[in-house]
Amino acid sequence: MTTKPTNRAFRRRTALLLATLLATGSSALAQVAHPEKWPARKASVLVDRQAERTIDRMLARMTLEEKIGQMIQGEIRSVTPEDLRRYPLGSILGGGGAAPLGATPRSGPAPWVASRRAYDAVALEARPGHEPIPIIFGFDAVHGANNIRGATLFPHNVALGAARDPELIRRIGRATAEESAASGIEWTFAPTLAVPQNDRWGRTLEGYSEDPALVASYAGAMIEGLQGRAGLARPIARGFVAATAKHFVGDGGTHDGVDQGDTRVSEDELIRIHFAGYGPAIDAGAMTVMASFNSWNGQKMHGNRSLLTGVLKERMKFGGFVVGDWNGHAQLPGCTADHCAAAFNAGVDMAMAPNDWKALFANTLADVKARVIPLARVDDAVRRILRIKLRLGLFGTPRPYETKPEVVGSAQHRALAREAVRKSLVLLKNDGVLPIKANARVLVAGEAADQISQQSGGWTLTWQGDGNTNADFPNAQSIWAGLAEAVRAGGGTATLSPTGAYDTRPDVAIVVFGETPYAETAGDLATLEFEPGDKRALALLKKFKAAGVPTVSVFLSGRPLWVNPEINQSDAFVAAWLPGSEGGGIADVLVGTADGRARHDFTGRLSYSWPRRADQFALNRGAPGYEPLFPLGFGLAYAHGGQTPRLSEDPGLDAASVNRSVVFSRGQVRAPFALQADPAIRQEPVDTEQAQGGALRFGWSGTAPVRLRFTGPVLDFAREAKADHGLSLTLRVIGQPAQAPIIALAGGRLSGAGLVAAPGTWQTMLIPFACFAAAGADFSRITDYLTIEASAPLALDIAEVKLVGGADPAKCPARP
């Protein structure tokens, strides 16, 4: 006999069913994995019987509110230590560009240690009804402790792949852990185990290689370096940190290389390519795994129970916990940043909720009480989190590394980073100009030569790696400084000239150029052509070629790019990737002895195939039609040279036609955008510090608009508007109008008072797309991209207008 359920019970069961359907993906389009097809493990190296008994006792004492708190991570900019008395969160993270409590961004280790201690002081308070549980403090230490001023910055993963040295990776992990622990950090969101298959992807720089086998060979080594050997008690006190294998799974295979996009592959291909690094990482004892932003065949990973639970936890016996990415749960159907049962039911144990953690706490608590999220799922998540906290030794263990600030940027670690730079350089061309004699007269040119921020790339002090000066890197050496040191030590002369100007003809010119810093979506490209429509680096190389000066190109990038014209104009071409803080590592290989012998040979070999044309986006060994310029594994050396013939300069596509991000640069509008100015506004080129005619001056004699229009069919920035992107304006104001200008974008109108706040000085103004959206902008159909309405007497010198990431939606100009 059955009984009819009450309305309340029926509603609870219905809600639980809906949440489960969302989590597992019940629609015909949803992709469900078959765990039996995936590699299996017998037991987790993280599970210890004695620790499990301790966890049992803790769970029995914890209130439901304390359990829910462990499952939520807030960002330091939105959580105070006092908040933890009401909201017992399990974790705090310091996002890119964040500041320690009561301090400023770009701080050294001491303020970060003090911040972590302040949170723990409240979390561990002895008060009635409270189970004292330490927080776990996390950072994106992805190429060293890169949020800490003075830290050693190792080459990005794209460079380390070229070194093909797992032992080097292990040592880098160990050094990163020591500098992180000395800064009060217990957990890094690294390593990235993506296997990038489309080099337009903005996170290619975070991947070791397009080759799954190479990624697999590095995964366990980096985990062991960060955490210590699996199975050993290695508490944080000894200078280790919890690692994160990310982003599970398929982040590097998204369609068209779009960040956070859809990876459209079979399950077999998902296993063969994109899962390659996770088995070794789990075997090495990876304590956490981060769910990916991407979808797999239409289903978001944060809600894929078959993969997060069925494959990772049950089939692979992963014993650590799964953490979500930045508001990744909010991307699930029916979810928001402050409410998402589906992600927890799918297997996310800790949600990364940087700003909406209070509401997420309340809503998750209500979902558990209503049985939308089963209590057993909560207990499993909390058990996993407590397991890692115990294993790290966060419960009362002394932390001697926090009294060792000298570890950060130590000479030993910098020497290791310099070694990594040497081993990651790939020589693509050498017509006898390298090695450079140490007693030569050397000219070092290019805007990037003395820019530590550019050689370090994204994820450096700030999320995008922007806004930094050389003064922000007290323990670093620019590429120029390293070259000058080596040449002068050998009896030669070295001169820095970013523009390439010289009075005395040099024996050789070294030109340093490449991509400017970016991270994540802001790095997505429409084409692999370097500097489409600009070509200032190429112009500099042509200048030296015409003068008959032997020229060495040092190319900085987070991926292979189409640079055939630049290679043709160079006598030697070196792929230096993003080397980090130790620019001297480049001089170690380029500059030889006074008699012309090499001090170090090139040993780097391409871990990505180099494109022959700018339209070879998904150029991977083994794929149909594989025809690279330089294949995977290529690299010249002094010991075995080779000739690089003149290359075709046909890019294979019109790069300007697919440009979406750079609207105005070097005083020129970039196609497919067009300038439309009222006849009453005079226009004339003006110089900047970087270039002659590097800006365009607009002078108003009355009231009129200047428009930058999109000439293509339709420009859709709806995705970018939701992802903290914005409009960056680099300009200088001449004069003071009676009324503030108006800035309009996609129909949203804002006050331009900030433009005229500092007349006479160059400034970069970043306006979030979200601000324009709040003012009525429609980012799904853009024709009038940007309009500046102003009146006399005013002149604006505009050098650059572009799309960038990392815009803070809380910082909006007023509406007119």
N, C-alpha and C positions, 0 to 999 in steps of 0.2 A: 504494500500500500504506500502511496506517495502523498505527501502533504503539499498544499499550495503555498508557495513562498509569500511572505508579506511583501507589501509594496516596497518597504525600505530595503529588504534583502534582495528583492529583484533588481532594484536600482543599483545596488552595490555590485551585483554579479554582472549586470549589463555594462556598468562603467569599467569593471575589470576586464571584461571581454573586449570592449572597444580599445582599451589601453594596450592589451596584448596584441590585438590585430594591428594597431599602429606600430607596435614595436617589432613585430615579426614580418610585417609587410604582407597583407592578405590579398592585395589587389593582383590582377592578372599580370601587371607589369613589374611587381615587386620581385626581387631576386633573392632566393633562398639557397643558402649553401648546403652542401651534402657533406657533413663532417667526416663520414667514413672515407672520403676521397683525400683527406688532408693528412699530413704526417702526424703520427701519434707519439705521445710520451707516456711513460708508465707512472711517474709521480713527480711532484713539484719539489725542486731543491729548496724551496722557501718554507716548506711546512715542517715544523718541529713539534713533537708531541708535548714537550714540557711547555713550550710557548702557547700551544693551543689550549692547554688547561688554564693557563693564566688568562687567556682571552675569554674562556668560558666564564670565569669568575667576574671579569670586568663587564661582560655583556649582561650578566645577571644583575649587576648593580646599576647599570646605566638606565636613565630615563629615556623615553621615546624621543624627547626633544634633543637629548645629547646624542642619540644615535643619528637622528636626521642631521644634526650639525656636523658630524664627522663626514657626511656625504656631500658637503658643499664647500667650495673654495671661493673666497672673495679676494679682490685685488687691494693692495696696500693703500691705494689712493682713495678707497671708499670704506675702509674698515679701520676703526680705532681699537686699541687694546680693550678699552672699556666696553665696547660692543660685545665682546666675548662673554660677558657676564649674562647677557640676555640671549645671545645667539652663540652657542658653543661650537663655532665652526671648527672643522678639522684641519683646515689648511689656509694659508695666505700665499699669494703669489705677487712677485714684483714684475709687472709687465715692462716691456721695452720703454725706456725713457722715464720710468717711475723714480721717485725720490724716496729715500728713507724717511721715517717719521721725524718731523721737525728739521729736516735738512733739505738740501737742494739736489736736483738731478746731477749726474756725473760725480757722485760722492765716492770716496774711498771706502775701505772695508769697515772702519770703526762705526760709522753711523748705521750700517746695515746689521752689524752684530748687535748694537744697542736696540734696534727695532725688533729683531727676532726675540731678544730677551724680554722686551716689553710685552709682546704678545704672550709668550710663555708664562710670564709672571702672573697674568690673569688666568690663563688656561689651567695652570697648576695650583691655583689657590685652593686652600682647604676651607670649604664653606659647606653648610648643611645641604644635603641632597645633590651634591656635585661630585662627579667622578673625575678626578684630576687626570687629564690626558693632554700631553704636549701637542702643539700644532706641528705641522710639517711645512717648512718654508721652501717654496719653489721658484726657480728662475730659468730663463732660456739661456743657459750657458752653453751655447752651440759651437763657438770656436774659441774656447777659453772662457774665463769668468767675465764675459764681455759687457756686462752691465756695470762693472766696477772700475772706477777711475784708477789707472795705473796697472791694471791687470795685463798679463801676457795675452796677446791676441794671436792665436794660431791661424794658419791658412784655413779658409773655408773648405768644406768637404769636397767641393768640386776640384780643388787643388790636391787634397790629400789622396784622392783616388789615383791621381797620376803618379804618386810616389810608389804605389804598389808594395806597401811595407806594413803588414799587420802589427809587427812589433813596435814600429813607430807610433801607430795608432794607440796601442795600449799605453805607451809612455805619455802620450798627449792626454789621454783620459785621466791618468794618474795625476798629472800636473794640474789639469783643470779641476779635479776634485779637491786637491790641496788648497788651491787659491779660492775655490768656492767655500770650503769649510772654514777657511780663515776669515771669510766675510759673513759668517753666520748662516750660510745657505746649506740646506740639507738634501736638496733634491733638484736635479736639472732635467729640463725637458729636452733631453738628447740621449742617444743619437737619432738623427733622421735616417731611416732605412728605406727611403723611397728609391725606386729604380726608374729615374726619369726617362720617358720614352719620346717626349716632344720638347725640344730645347727652347720653345717659346715660353714654357712654363716659368713663372716668376720665382719658383723655388728650386730650380735646377741647381743653383749654387749650393743647396743643402744636401744634394745627393752625391754619393761617392762615385757613381758610375751608371751608365746605361746597361752594364753587364751584371746580371744577377749574381754570378759566381763571385765577382769582385766584392760586391756589397756583402754577400754572405761571409767572405773571408775577413771582413772588417768588423762585422756586427759583434761577435763575441769578444773580440779584442778590446773594443771601446767599452763595452759593458764591464769587462774585467778591470780595465784601467780605472773606471769611475767608481766601482763598487768593491773591488777586491775579488779574489777568486771565489767562485760559487761554493757554498757549503761551509765556508769559514765564518766565524763570528768577527765581523769587521765593522764595529760601531763607528758612528760619525766622529767620535773622539779621535780616531786615528787618521782623520783626513780623507775619508771616503764619503761619497754622496750616493743617494739613490738615483739610478738612471731611468730613462724613459725610452722605450722602443716606440718610435712613431714614424708615420701616422697610419694606424691600422685601419684598412689596408687598401692599397691601390692608388695612393695620392699622386704618384708620379705617372699615372697612365691616363689622365683625364683627356677627354675628347678635345682636340684642337689646342691642347696645352693650357686650358683655362683653369686657373686656381680655384679650388673648391668645386670643380665641375664633376662631370659624370665619366666614370671609367667604364667604357663599353667593351668588355672582353668576356670570353667564356670563363667558367670556373677553373678549367684546366690551366688557362693562361694566367689567371689571377694567382694560382698556386705556383706555377713555374717561374713567373717573372717577379711578381710583386710581393710574394710571401717569402722570397728567398732569404732575407736577413732575419726573419723572426724566429725560425727554429734555433739557429746558433745563439741568438740573443736570450731566448728562454732557457736554453741549456746553460748559458753562462750566469743565469740567475737574475735576469732583468726584473727589478722590483715593481715597475709600473709599465703600462702600455697606454698610449694615448689614442683615443678613437679619432678617425680622420674626418675632416670636413667633407671629403668627396662622397659621391654616390657610387654605387656599383650597379650598373644597368638600371638606373632610375631610382634606386633606394638609397637614402642617406645612411652612412655608416653608423652614425650615432643611434640609429634605430634598428639596426640589423641584428636581431637576436641570434640568428643562425650562425653568424660569424663571431660576434662578441662573446656569446655564451657557448653555443654549440661547438664551434671550432676552437676558439682561444682557451676557454676555461675548461671545457669538458674533454675535448679531443686532445688538446695540447697540454692539459693539466697545469695551465698557468696559475700559479698560486698568489701572485701579487694582485694589485688592483688596477682597474681601468679608469683613467681620468678622461674627461671630455676636453675638447679644445675650447677656445675662447667663445662662449655662448653658442657652441656647436649644437647643443640640444635645441636651441631656438629655431633651427632650420628644419626640424621635423614637422610633418603635416599636423596641424592642430595644436602645435606647441608655440610658446613664446619664451622670451628670455627668463621670465619669472614663473613659468609653470610648464612642466614637462614630465609627466609620469612615464611616457613611452620610452624615454632614454634610460631611465633607471630600470624599467622592466626588461629592456633589451640587454642590459649588462653593464651599463656605465655605473661605476661605483661612486665616483666623485665628479660632480658637475662643476665645471669652471664657469662661475657666474660673477664676473668682475664687478658689476655695478648693481645687479638686481638680486643679490643674494638674500636680502631680508624677505622680499616677497616670495622668492623661491623656497626659502625655509618654511614660511607659513603655508604655502600651497602644497608643498610636499608632505608636511605634517598632516594636513587635512586629507590628502590622498591616502596616506597610510591608515589613518583612522577610519576612512570610508572603504578600506580594503581594495582600493584601486591599485595600490602598490602593496603586494603581500608583505607581511611582517618578516616572513622567511627571507625575502629578497633583501630587506633592510639589514637583517642580521648577517647575511652573507657578505654584503658590501662592507659593513662596519668591521666584521672579522678580518677581511682582507686588508683594510686600512690599518687596523691595530697590529696586524701581523708584521707589516712593514715598519711601523713605528717602533715596535719591539726589536725587530731585527737590526734597525739602525742604531739602537741604543739611545733613543731619545728620552727615555724615562730616567732622569736623574744622573746620567752618565757625564762625568767631567769632559769638557771640550777644550783640550789644550791648544788646538789650532786657532782658536779664537784669540789667543794671546800671542799669535805669531803673524802680525801684519806684514813682516818682512818677507813672508812667503809669496805675497802678491807681487808679481812682476820681478821675481828673484832672478839673479844672473843665471842660475841653472836652468830655469824655465825658459828664459829668453834665448839661451843657447840651443835648447831643444826646438823652439819655434824657428830659429834661424836654420837649423838643420832641416826642418820640415820644408822651409821655403826652398832651399837648395834642391831637395829631392823631388819637389813637385814641379819645377820649371820644365817646360817642354820646348825644345828647339825645333822650329818648323822650317827654318831657312838659315843658311850660313854660307855666303859667298866669300869666305876667307877673311871676314872682318873680325871675327871672334876667335880666340879670346883677345881682349884689348890689352895692349902693353901698358903696364902700370906707370910707365914714365911718359905716356902720351899726353897730348893736349886735348882734353875731353870737354865737350859742350853737352850739358844735360838740358833738354828742352821738354816742353809739354806741360800743360796745366796740372797734370797728376803727379809730376815728378816730386814735388815737395808737399803733397797732400796726404797725410796719414789717414784721414777719413776715407779718401777714395780708395786707397790700397787695402783698407780694412773692410769696406762694403757694408751691407746692411747688418742688422743685429749687432750694432756696435755703439754702446752707451745709449742710443735711442733705437726705437724699433726699426726705422728706416735707415739708420746710420747717417742721418742728415743733421745739420746744425752744429757739427763738431769742428774745432780748429786744432792745430797742432799742439796748442797749449793744453788741450784736454787729454793728451797722451804723454804724461811725464816720463814714462819708462819706455818710450818707443823711438824708432828711428825711421825717417822717411827714406824712400828709395834714393832720392838725391843725396841725403846725408850719408848713406852707406856707400854710394859710389864715390863721393868726394873723399871720404875717409880712406878708401882703398887706393884711389889714384894718388892722393897726396902722400900716402905712406910709401908708395913705390917711386916717388920722385917726379911724378907728373903734375899737371895742373888741371883743375876742374872748375868749370864756371856754370852757374845756373842761369838759364835764360828761358823762361816759360814760352815766350813768343818766338824763340829761335834766332833772335838778333845777336850779332857778334861783331867785334872790331877786328880781332885777329882770327884768321881762318883756323878752325880746329882740325886736329888729325882725324877725329871721329865725333859724330853726334849721336847721343842716345836720346830717343824720343819716347816719353812715357805717356800713354794715353789709354782710354778705355771707358767702360761703363761707369756712370755715377751711381752712388749707393741706392739700393732699393731692398724691399722685403715683400714677400708674399705677392698678393694680387697686383701691387704697384709695379712689379717686375714683369708681368705678362707682356708679351710682345705680339705684334701682328706679323712680323717678318724677322728673319735672322740677319738682315742687313745692318751693319754698324753705322751709326750716324746717318740715317737716310735723310736726304735733303739738306744736310749741314756740311759734313766733310771737312771740318776745320783741321782735324788731325791729318787728313790726307793732303790738305794744302800745305801744311808744315813739312811733311815728308817730301812733297814735290819741290819745295823751296831748296831743301838740301840736295836733292837729286840734281836739280838744275845747276847748282853751284859745284857739283862734283865732290861733295863731302860724303865720305862713307857713313852710312846711317844704320843704327841698330834700333829696332822697334821693340819696346817692352809693353805688351798688351795686357791690360787689366780687365778681367771679365768674370762673370759668374756662370759662363757657358761658352761653348764654341759659337762663333759668329762668322758671318760672311765678310771677310776682310781682304778679298783678292786684290783690290786696287792698292790697299795699304801694304800688302806683302810685296807687290810688284815694285813699289817705290822704296823698298827697304833692302839693304844688303844682308841684314840678318833680322829674323823675326822670332821673338820669344813669347810664348803663351805663359804669362806669369800668374794668371788667375786672380785671386784676391789674397795676397800673401799675409795680411795682418800687420802686426806691429814691428816686424823685423825686416825692414827694407834692406838691411845689410846682406841678407841671404842672397839677394840678386847679384850684388857686387861680387860675392864669393865665387860665382860661376862666370860672370861676364868679364871680370878684370883678372888678368893673369899676372905673371911676373914681368919684370922689366925686359927680359929676353924673349917674351912671348909664349912662355909655357903656361898651361892651365893650372890653376890652383885646385879647382874642383871641376869634374866633368858633368855634363848633363846626363842625368839618369832617369828623368821623368818620361813617362810614356802615356799617351792619350788614354783616358778612361772614358772618353766620349768621342764618337766619330765627328770629324770636322767637315762642315758642309762645303760642297763644290759650288752650290748656288744658294741664294737666300731663301728659296722656297722649299728647301729640303728640311722640313720641320721635324719629321719623325724618322731620322736617319740612324738606324740601329743595325748593328751587324746581324746577319741572318734574315733580315727582312727582305721581301721581294724588291728588286730594283736597287739593291744596295750599291751606291756609286759615290763614295765620299771623296773629298779632296785628299784628306789624310785619314786612313782607317784607324779603328780602335787599336791601340797598342803602338801607334807610330810615334817616333821621336828620334831625332838626329843626336849625334854626340861628337865630341872632338875625336874620340877614338875611332869612330866609323861614320864619316861624313856622308854627304849625298847632295845632289843637285836638285834645286827646286826650280823648274822651268817657269817662264812667264805664264801667268794664269789668265784665263778668260775673265773679263770684267763685266760680263752680262749677268746681272743678278737673277735672271729667270722670272722676275715679276716687278711690277712698279710698286716699290715700297711706299711711296707717298700716298698712293690710292687707298692703302689700308691703315694709314696712320690715324690713331685715335687719341693719343696722349699728348703729343707736343704740338701746341697750337701756334706758338710764336717763339722764335729763338734767334738770337744774334741779329736782332733788328729786322727779321724777315718772317712773314707768315708762312707756315708750313702747309702744303697741300695735304688733305683736301679742304682745308679751311681757306677763307678768303676775307680780305679786309674791305670794309665799306665805311668810308668817312665822309662827313658833310664837307662840302667845298669850303666852308668857313673855317675849317680846321686845317692849319698848315702842318706839313710833315717834313721832317728833315732828319738824316742820320746823325747820330752822336756817338762818340767813342766811350767805351767802358775800360776798366782796368784790364780786362781780359782780351779785348779785341777792338781794332779800329772799325768804326761803324757797327759796334756790337749792340746798339739800341736804336730805337726810332722815337723821335720827339714829336708829340702831338701838342700843338699850341692852339688854344681856344681864343677866338676873338668875339664870340657870342655864346649862346646856349645851343648845344648840338650834341648828337651822339656819335660815338665810334663803335662799329660793330665788327665782330669776328664771327663769320657765318660758316656753317658746315655745308659744303657743296655736294655731298653725297646724298643718297636717297633718304635715309633716316639714321640719326645717331641715337642709340639707346644706351643710356648710362644708368638704367634702373638698378643693375646689380652693384655697380660702383657706389651708387648713392646709399645703398644699405650697408656698405662695407667700410665705413669711415674714410672714404676718399674725399678729395676736395680740389679746389682750384688754387694753384700757386701763381702769384703775380710777383715778378721781380721788377721793381721800378724805382724811379726817383721823381720827386715832385719839385717843380719850379714854380714859384708864385703861390698865392693864397687866395682862392676864390671866395666870393661872398657867401656861397652856399656849398655844402659838402656835395661831392659827386654822388651819383647813384650807380651801383653795380647791379646789373641784371643778368641772370643766367637761366636759360630755359624757361623764362617767364616769371621767375622769382626775383623780387627787387629788394636790395639791401642798401643801407647807407655806406658810402665810401669815405666816411670821416676818418677812418684809420689810414687811408691813403695819404692824407695831407697832414698827418700828425707830426711828421718829422721831415719838413721840407729840406731839400738840398742834400740828402743822404740816400744812398741805395738801401732799399729794404725789400724783404720778401714777405708778402702777406699771404697767409693760407686761410682760405674760407671753406669750411666743410660744405659738401653738397647738401648735407642734412639741413643746413641753415637756409639754403635756397629753397629746399623742398618745403620747409615750414612756412616759407613766404609765398608758396603757391607754384613752385617750379614743377614741371612735368618732365621727368628725366627719361621717359620711355620714347618720346618723339621730339628730338631737338633739331631745330634749324638755326635759330638765332642763338649761337652758343654763348657769346659774351657781348654785353653792351655796356659801355661806360658813358653816362650822360653827365656833362659838366658844363661850366660856364666860365667866361673870362673874369679876372685874369688868371689863367692857369695853363701850365705846360706839364705834360707827363712824359718822362723818358721811360719807355717800356723795353726791357731786355728779354723777358721770357714770360710766357704763359703756358702752363702745362698741368696735366692731371697728376696728382701725387696721392700716396696713401698716408695713413697716420694722422688724419685730420680729427681734431677733438670736437665732437658735435656739441659739447657744452660751451664752446667759445664762438658765439655768433655775433656778428655786427648787428646794430639796431636796424629796424626797418625805417625807411624814409617817411 
